[in-house]
Amino acid sequence: MDLNGPGRRRGHVLLIAGDVAARRRAVQLVPSANLAALAMVPASVLLGSEVPTDTVCLDGSRDPNTVLARLRSAAAAPGPLLVYLSGRLTADRRGRRLYFALAGTTASAVRYTAVPWEWLGGELRARPAGLTTVLLDLAADRDAWPLLRESGSLPVSPGADVYGVVCPPGFAAGDGLVSGYTRQWIDQLRRSPVRPSDVQLHALAAGAAGLPPGALVLPTARELGMRPGPPPQQQRPMSQPLRQQEELRSQEGEYRQTRPVPYPASHPGSAPVRVSDAGPAPDVVPGATPVGDPAVVPAVAPGGDPRPYIHALASEGRHGEAAALAGAWEEYVRGVYGGSSSQAVEWVEIRADLARMAGDFGPAARLWMGACRVRLAGRGGDEPEVLAAAAGALYCWTRLAQREAVVEVGVELVAVLRVLPGLDPRYLELARARLSAWEESGLPRPVRS
């Protein structure tokens, strides 16, 4: 659906601030401040569409039915919809259900003073796919956090694109009044000459927000890997903070693939690089033996390009098969073009994406760092591809949740970031701060079997 074309429909932006998140009199999250900051951004920019848009801000509500009525009204909007929620996530201890706490919600009256989390998904379930975005900036209290750790995610609605973070109890969501995740989202919207896609905004915000150890980042790796590609009108030129997964589309029975190469938004003049443009794919007939290589090249998709086929395997959850094929193709390309060629490095980055999709963030971060070093040796430190690899490594590192892995990979990452003159200095500062926090934290080291 073309949101900006003829017959466009009216859009809707719903911003909801819940209860303040606090622990032992220390404030973790101030939803009202987040709401006020986000409300200053034009609705067309928030929504990523030029359609006429209604904006509703709901702050300080104490009645769950009032929030439900606003959700229901927003879900009825015929055009694109953005729902933003910021506040405290709590739980009913007896029923083990998650709730979005409102002003005045107490532990003894959660079921009567807070919004059941399933209400959100229930109201959005009937909306067409591709028209709904849910943005979350939450902090879980000690009742909700065990349920989140157990499930590993925070489901909303299958038809909605969900982005956000949930900070664990006892940690601040940022170092200022506006939380780090929301602040980074707003900053990127203001700085980028052309609006990035939501997944690109989320990637940079999550990587630069200074999230505490163990924070839940949504969508999870598996959810992101299984998500279908966005509609064509959302593929805009932009400055992107990390490499997104290859997005496989089926149109008129043929595969179409786009995989933008990300880089920090401090380089807005650079254009996105697509897989098909990253370098010449080997001109190979499926099943044939290439000249100069004794090994049989793995099976490929129609047209001689293996990347759509490999991505399809990963999207189906067949991560081992996808990784094996990518490794075989990397070996072949190294033999043809050389280990330090751009074609070979491209396959290293594809393997990094596949590792990320499989949830193997440690190997993914190391692969990104390896690609960064090779590209750095052949190009300047401010080249978009070099910065893209560094940003990819940083993002995957922020998804690690075990102290030993965070520290081990973090030391190497800081060393890589330190030698990139074109990198936004905030990334190095944030990496150092996160590494220091994990080194000094009292969190137990993982038990080795």
Secondary structure per residue as TSV (DSSP state, phi and psi in degrees):
chain	resnum	aa	ss	phi	psi
A	1	M	-	360.0	129.6
A	2	D	-	-87.5	107.3
A	3	L	T	-71.6	-18.2
A	4	N	T	-111.5	5.3
A	5	G	S	-93.7	-167.7
A	6	P	T	-60.1	145.5
A	7	G	T	72.9	22.4
A	8	R	-	-62.5	151.0
A	9	R	-	-110.7	162.3
A	10	R	-	-74.7	135.3
A	11	G	E	-96.8	178.2
A	12	H	E	-149.5	137.7
A	13	V	E	-122.9	122.3
A	14	L	E	-119.5	115.6
A	15	L	E	-110.0	122.5
A	16	I	E	-124.1	125.3
A	17	A	E	-107.4	123.5
A	18	G	-	-96.3	-147.1
A	19	D	-	-78.8	150.4
A	20	V	-	-65.1	137.9
A	21	A	E	-95.1	121.6
A	22	A	E	-139.5	152.7
A	23	R	E	-142.1	117.3
A	24	R	T	54.9	46.6
A	25	R	T	69.0	4.4
A	26	A	E	-99.0	124.3
A	27	V	E	-77.2	127.2
A	28	Q	E	-96.2	-39.2
A	29	L	E	-148.2	132.4
A	30	V	-	-114.2	93.3
A	31	P	H	-60.3	-37.3
A	32	S	H	-60.9	-39.0
A	33	A	H	-65.9	-41.2
A	34	N	H	-61.7	-43.0
A	35	L	H	-64.0	-43.8
A	36	A	H	-62.7	-40.4
A	37	A	H	-68.0	-42.3
A	38	L	H	-70.9	-31.7
A	39	A	H	-67.4	-17.2
A	40	M	T	-77.7	-15.1
A	41	V	S	-82.8	132.8
A	42	P	-	-55.5	142.6
A	43	A	H	-59.4	-36.0
A	44	S	H	-64.1	-33.8
A	45	V	H	-74.0	-43.2
A	46	L	H	-59.5	-43.0
A	47	L	H	-82.8	-21.8
A	48	G	T	71.3	31.6
A	49	S	S	-152.9	150.8
A	50	E	-	-94.6	9.4
A	51	V	S	-68.8	151.9
A	52	P	-	-56.8	135.1
A	53	T	E	-133.0	137.5
A	54	D	E	-97.1	138.8
A	55	T	E	-121.8	130.0
A	56	V	E	-127.0	127.2
A	57	C	E	-110.0	125.7
A	58	L	E	-119.3	106.0
A	59	D	E	-129.3	131.6
A	60	G	S	82.0	12.3
A	61	S	-	-68.4	143.3
A	62	R	-	-115.3	-2.9
A	63	D	-	-111.5	115.6
A	64	P	H	-58.5	-32.8
A	65	N	H	-68.9	-29.6
A	66	T	H	-65.2	-43.5
A	67	V	H	-64.1	-41.0
A	68	L	H	-60.9	-42.3
A	69	A	H	-62.8	-40.2
A	70	R	H	-66.6	-40.6
A	71	L	H	-62.4	-42.3
A	72	R	H	-65.4	-40.9
A	73	S	H	-65.1	-41.7
A	74	A	H	-65.1	-41.0
A	75	A	H	-65.1	-22.9
A	76	A	T	-81.3	-6.7
A	77	A	-	-62.0	131.5
A	78	P	S	-74.9	-19.5
A	79	G	S	-101.8	-161.2
A	80	P	-	-64.6	148.7
A	81	L	E	-134.0	134.7
A	82	L	E	-120.7	124.9
A	83	V	E	-115.7	122.1
A	84	Y	E	-114.8	128.7
A	85	L	E	-126.8	132.0
A	86	S	E	-136.3	132.6
A	87	G	E	158.2	-155.8
A	88	R	E	-99.2	131.9
A	89	L	E	-98.1	124.3
A	90	T	E	-127.6	-175.2
A	91	A	E	-148.0	152.9
A	92	D	E	-83.9	113.5
A	93	R	T	-61.3	-35.0
A	94	R	T	-78.6	-46.1
A	95	G	T	-89.9	-9.4
A	96	R	T	54.8	48.1
A	97	R	E	-117.5	144.7
A	98	L	E	-83.9	145.9
A	99	Y	E	-137.3	149.2
A	100	F	E	-94.5	111.3
A	101	A	-	-71.9	138.8
A	102	L	-	-105.7	172.4
A	103	A	T	-58.8	125.8
A	104	G	T	93.8	-2.1
A	105	T	-	-67.6	130.3
A	106	T	-	-120.4	161.9
A	107	A	G	-62.9	-31.6
A	108	S	G	-81.6	-11.8
A	109	A	G	-132.7	34.4
A	110	V	H	-59.6	-43.4
A	111	R	H	-66.4	-17.9
A	112	Y	H	-109.8	-16.9
A	113	T	H	-119.2	-1.8
A	114	A	S	-123.1	166.0
A	115	V	E	-94.7	118.5
A	116	P	E	-57.0	132.8
A	117	W	H	-60.3	-33.1
A	118	E	H	-68.6	-15.6
A	119	W	H	-60.7	-38.4
A	120	L	H	-60.8	-51.7
A	121	G	H	-65.5	-34.9
A	122	G	H	-63.3	-38.9
A	123	E	H	-75.8	-29.0
A	124	L	H	-91.9	-9.2
A	125	R	T	-62.2	-33.6
A	126	A	T	-83.8	-4.5
A	127	R	S	-75.9	147.7
A	128	P	-	-62.8	146.0
A	129	A	T	-64.1	143.4
A	130	G	T	90.7	-2.2
A	131	L	S	-111.2	-2.2
A	132	T	E	-126.0	129.3
A	133	T	E	-124.3	131.5
A	134	V	E	-115.4	124.8
A	135	L	E	-114.8	124.6
A	136	L	E	-122.0	132.2
A	137	D	E	-133.2	93.7
A	138	L	E	-125.8	161.1
A	139	A	E	-130.2	127.9
A	140	A	E	-89.5	142.1
A	141	D	-	-89.5	-177.7
A	142	R	T	-69.9	-16.8
A	143	D	T	-82.6	-35.1
A	144	A	T	-84.6	-31.9
A	145	W	H	-60.2	-42.9
A	146	P	H	-59.6	-35.3
A	147	L	H	-67.7	-38.3
A	148	L	H	-67.5	-41.2
A	149	R	H	-63.9	-35.0
A	150	E	H	-70.2	-42.4
A	151	S	H	-83.9	-31.0
A	152	G	S	77.1	5.6
A	153	S	S	-158.1	-177.8
A	154	L	-	-141.3	85.0
A	155	P	-	-66.2	145.8
A	156	V	-	-122.4	-77.8
A	157	S	-	-152.2	137.5
A	158	P	T	-59.0	-29.0
A	159	G	T	-88.2	-0.4
A	160	A	E	-107.0	143.8
A	161	D	E	-87.7	118.4
A	162	V	E	-112.4	126.9
A	163	Y	E	-132.0	145.1
A	164	G	E	159.5	-175.4
A	165	V	E	-138.2	150.9
A	166	V	E	-129.0	114.4
A	167	C	E	-85.0	143.3
A	168	P	-	-73.0	164.0
A	169	P	T	-65.8	144.6
A	170	G	T	93.2	-3.4
A	171	F	S	-123.1	141.0
A	172	A	-	-75.5	147.9
A	173	A	S	-83.3	-2.2
A	174	G	-	178.8	173.9
A	175	D	S	-98.3	10.2
A	176	G	S	-140.2	-171.8
A	177	L	S	-66.2	-44.2
A	178	V	S	-85.2	132.0
A	179	S	-	-64.5	155.6
A	180	G	H	-60.9	-40.8
A	181	Y	H	-66.4	-48.4
A	182	T	H	-65.3	-39.7
A	183	R	H	-62.1	-43.7
A	184	Q	H	-66.0	-37.3
A	185	W	H	-60.4	-46.4
A	186	I	H	-67.0	-42.7
A	187	D	H	-59.4	-42.7
A	188	Q	H	-68.3	-35.9
A	189	L	H	-63.6	-37.0
A	190	R	H	-76.9	-33.2
A	191	R	H	-85.0	-32.1
A	192	S	-	-73.4	128.8
A	193	P	S	-65.9	-29.7
A	194	V	S	-126.7	133.4
A	195	R	-	-59.6	124.0
A	196	P	-	-68.9	165.0
A	197	S	-	-72.3	164.4
A	198	D	H	-62.4	-39.8
A	199	V	H	-67.0	-32.1
A	200	Q	H	-71.8	-41.1
A	201	L	H	-60.9	-44.3
A	202	H	H	-61.8	-41.3
A	203	A	H	-61.6	-46.6
A	204	L	H	-69.4	-41.1
A	205	A	H	-62.3	-43.4
A	206	A	H	-67.4	-35.6
A	207	G	H	-75.4	-26.0
A	208	A	H	-110.3	3.9
A	209	A	S	-81.1	-9.3
A	210	G	-	66.1	46.9
A	211	L	-	-66.6	146.9
A	212	P	-	-72.8	161.7
A	213	P	T	-57.3	135.0
A	214	G	T	85.3	0.2
A	215	A	-	-59.7	141.9
A	216	L	E	-86.1	121.6
A	217	V	E	-106.8	127.4
A	218	L	E	-114.4	137.3
A	219	P	S	-76.5	158.2
A	220	T	-	-70.1	169.9
A	221	A	H	-58.8	-43.1
A	222	R	H	-68.2	-41.3
A	223	E	H	-62.5	-40.3
A	224	L	H	-68.6	-39.0
A	225	G	H	-69.2	-29.5
A	226	M	H	-89.4	-4.6
A	227	R	S	-75.8	134.7
A	228	P	-	-68.8	158.8
A	229	G	-	-64.0	153.3
A	230	P	-	-70.5	159.4
A	231	P	-	-63.2	157.4
A	232	P	G	-56.4	-34.8
A	233	Q	G	-69.8	-13.0
A	234	Q	G	-90.1	-5.7
A	235	Q	-	-84.5	85.4
A	236	R	-	-105.4	149.6
A	237	P	-	-59.4	139.0
A	238	M	-	-165.0	169.9
A	239	S	-	-99.3	124.6
A	240	Q	-	-121.1	137.9
A	241	P	S	-84.0	-20.8
A	242	L	S	-154.5	156.8
A	243	R	-	-70.7	126.0
A	244	Q	-	-86.7	164.3
A	245	Q	-	-66.0	154.1
A	246	E	-	-63.5	130.0
A	247	E	E	-102.6	111.6
A	248	L	E	-92.5	125.6
A	249	R	E	-120.2	151.7
A	250	S	E	-116.6	116.7
A	251	Q	E	-136.5	118.6
A	252	E	T	55.9	37.9
A	253	G	T	80.3	3.9
A	254	E	E	-121.9	149.3
A	255	Y	E	-79.4	136.4
A	256	R	E	-127.0	135.2
A	257	Q	E	-132.3	134.3
A	258	T	E	-133.6	132.7
A	259	R	-	-138.5	92.7
A	260	P	-	-65.9	139.8
A	261	V	-	-87.9	121.7
A	262	P	-	-87.4	162.5
A	263	Y	-	-163.5	159.8
A	264	P	-	-58.1	149.6
A	265	A	T	-71.7	-0.4
A	266	S	T	-73.9	-1.9
A	267	H	-	-122.6	65.3
A	268	P	T	-70.0	-15.3
A	269	G	T	-81.6	-9.4
A	270	S	S	-85.0	150.1
A	271	A	-	-97.7	152.1
A	272	P	-	-67.1	147.7
A	273	V	-	-106.0	133.4
A	274	R	-	-105.3	158.4
A	275	V	G	-55.0	-42.6
A	276	S	G	-68.7	-16.3
A	277	D	G	-104.0	-6.0
A	278	A	S	-72.5	-18.4
A	279	G	S	164.1	157.4
A	280	P	-	-66.1	125.3
A	281	A	-	-73.5	147.9
A	282	P	-	-57.4	131.8
A	283	D	-	-84.4	91.0
A	284	V	-	-127.9	137.2
A	285	V	-	-82.1	129.2
A	286	P	T	-51.4	127.5
A	287	G	T	88.9	-7.8
A	288	A	-	-87.0	161.3
A	289	T	-	-98.5	119.7
A	290	P	-	-70.2	152.4
A	291	V	T	-64.4	133.3
A	292	G	T	84.6	0.2
A	293	D	-	-130.0	117.8
A	294	P	-	-72.8	-17.5
A	295	A	S	-87.0	149.6
A	296	V	-	-78.4	129.7
A	297	V	-	-69.5	139.5
A	298	P	-	-59.3	161.8
A	299	A	-	-59.5	146.5
A	300	V	-	-128.9	166.1
A	301	A	-	-76.5	165.0
A	302	P	T	-53.7	134.4
A	303	G	T	103.0	-3.9
A	304	G	S	84.4	2.9
A	305	D	-	-104.2	117.0
A	306	P	-	-78.8	-12.3
A	307	R	H	-65.4	-42.2
A	308	P	H	-60.9	-38.4
A	309	Y	H	-66.1	-42.6
A	310	I	H	-65.3	-42.2
A	311	H	H	-66.2	-35.7
A	312	A	H	-61.9	-40.0
A	313	L	H	-60.5	-46.5
A	314	A	H	-64.2	-39.4
A	315	S	H	-65.5	-27.2
A	316	E	T	-84.9	2.5
A	317	G	T	86.3	6.0
A	318	R	-	-91.3	64.4
A	319	H	H	-68.3	-36.0
A	320	G	H	-63.6	-43.7
A	321	E	H	-64.8	-42.0
A	322	A	H	-62.6	-43.8
A	323	A	H	-65.1	-39.0
A	324	A	H	-65.1	-43.3
A	325	L	H	-65.4	-42.0
A	326	A	H	-62.7	-40.6
A	327	G	H	-63.2	-39.5
A	328	A	H	-65.9	-41.5
A	329	W	H	-67.9	-35.9
A	330	E	H	-62.0	-43.0
A	331	E	H	-61.8	-41.7
A	332	Y	H	-63.0	-47.4
A	333	V	H	-64.8	-36.3
A	334	R	H	-60.5	-41.1
A	335	G	H	-67.7	-29.8
A	336	V	H	-86.4	-46.3
A	337	Y	H	-106.7	-15.9
A	338	G	-	105.3	148.7
A	339	G	T	-65.9	-26.6
A	340	S	T	-100.6	10.5
A	341	S	S	-73.7	158.7
A	342	S	H	-64.2	-31.7
A	343	Q	H	-66.0	-40.0
A	344	A	H	-69.7	-41.1
A	345	V	H	-64.1	-34.7
A	346	E	H	-58.0	-39.6
A	347	W	H	-72.5	-31.4
A	348	V	H	-61.0	-41.9
A	349	E	H	-69.4	-34.2
A	350	I	H	-63.6	-42.2
A	351	R	H	-63.9	-35.2
A	352	A	H	-63.9	-42.0
A	353	D	H	-62.5	-42.6
A	354	L	H	-64.0	-39.6
A	355	A	H	-64.2	-39.2
A	356	R	H	-63.8	-43.8
A	357	M	H	-62.0	-31.9
A	358	A	T	-82.1	-4.8
A	359	G	T	83.8	9.9
A	360	D	-	-91.2	76.3
A	361	F	H	-72.3	-29.8
A	362	G	H	-63.3	-56.2
A	363	P	H	-59.1	-36.3
A	364	A	H	-62.1	-45.1
A	365	A	H	-62.3	-40.4
A	366	R	H	-67.8	-38.9
A	367	L	H	-63.9	-42.3
A	368	W	H	-60.9	-41.5
A	369	M	H	-66.1	-37.8
A	370	G	H	-63.6	-42.3
A	371	A	H	-64.1	-38.7
A	372	C	H	-61.9	-42.5
A	373	R	H	-64.5	-43.0
A	374	V	H	-65.7	-44.4
A	375	R	H	-65.6	-37.9
A	376	L	H	-63.3	-36.0
A	377	A	H	-67.2	-26.6
A	378	G	H	-103.7	-11.1
A	379	R	S	-138.3	175.1
A	380	G	-	-72.1	159.6
A	381	G	T	-71.1	-8.9
A	382	D	T	-107.6	12.4
A	383	E	-	-68.7	142.0
A	384	P	H	-56.3	-40.5
A	385	E	H	-65.8	-35.8
A	386	V	H	-65.7	-46.7
A	387	L	H	-67.2	-32.2
A	388	A	H	-62.8	-45.3
A	389	A	H	-63.9	-39.9
A	390	A	H	-64.5	-41.9
A	391	A	H	-66.2	-37.8
A	392	G	H	-62.8	-42.1
A	393	A	H	-63.7	-41.8
A	394	L	H	-62.6	-44.7
A	395	Y	H	-62.2	-48.8
A	396	C	H	-62.2	-35.9
A	397	W	H	-64.4	-36.9
A	398	T	H	-68.2	-15.0
A	399	R	T	-88.8	-9.5
A	400	L	-	-70.7	140.3
A	401	A	-	-125.3	3.4
A	402	Q	S	-107.5	133.9
A	403	R	H	-57.5	-46.1
A	404	E	H	-61.6	-43.1
A	405	A	H	-69.0	-40.2
A	406	V	H	-60.4	-46.2
A	407	V	H	-69.4	-44.5
A	408	E	H	-62.4	-48.4
A	409	V	H	-73.0	-35.4
A	410	G	H	-63.4	-38.3
A	411	V	H	-61.2	-43.4
A	412	E	H	-67.8	-39.1
A	413	L	H	-65.3	-44.1
A	414	V	H	-59.5	-38.6
A	415	A	H	-64.0	-37.0
A	416	V	H	-70.3	-46.4
A	417	L	H	-63.1	-31.0
A	418	R	H	-64.8	-25.6
A	419	V	T	-99.7	12.7
A	420	L	-	-103.6	99.8
A	421	P	T	-66.9	-26.6
A	422	G	T	-88.0	-2.3
A	423	L	S	-77.5	140.2
A	424	D	-	-56.6	123.6
A	425	P	H	-60.4	-17.9
A	426	R	H	-62.2	-34.7
A	427	Y	H	-65.2	-42.7
A	428	L	H	-65.4	-41.8
A	429	E	H	-62.8	-43.6
A	430	L	H	-66.3	-39.5
A	431	A	H	-64.2	-43.6
A	432	R	H	-62.1	-42.6
A	433	A	H	-65.4	-43.0
A	434	R	H	-67.0	-41.4
A	435	L	H	-61.4	-44.5
A	436	S	H	-62.4	-39.7
A	437	A	H	-64.1	-40.6
A	438	W	H	-72.0	-37.0
A	439	E	H	-64.1	-35.0
A	440	E	H	-96.4	-4.4
A	441	S	-	-71.5	158.1
A	442	G	-	-92.4	10.5
A	443	L	-	-65.2	139.4
A	444	P	-	-70.3	148.9
A	445	R	-	-72.9	149.4
A	446	P	-	-64.1	145.0
A	447	V	-	-83.7	126.7
A	448	R	-	-86.3	135.7
A	449	S	-	-83.9	360.0
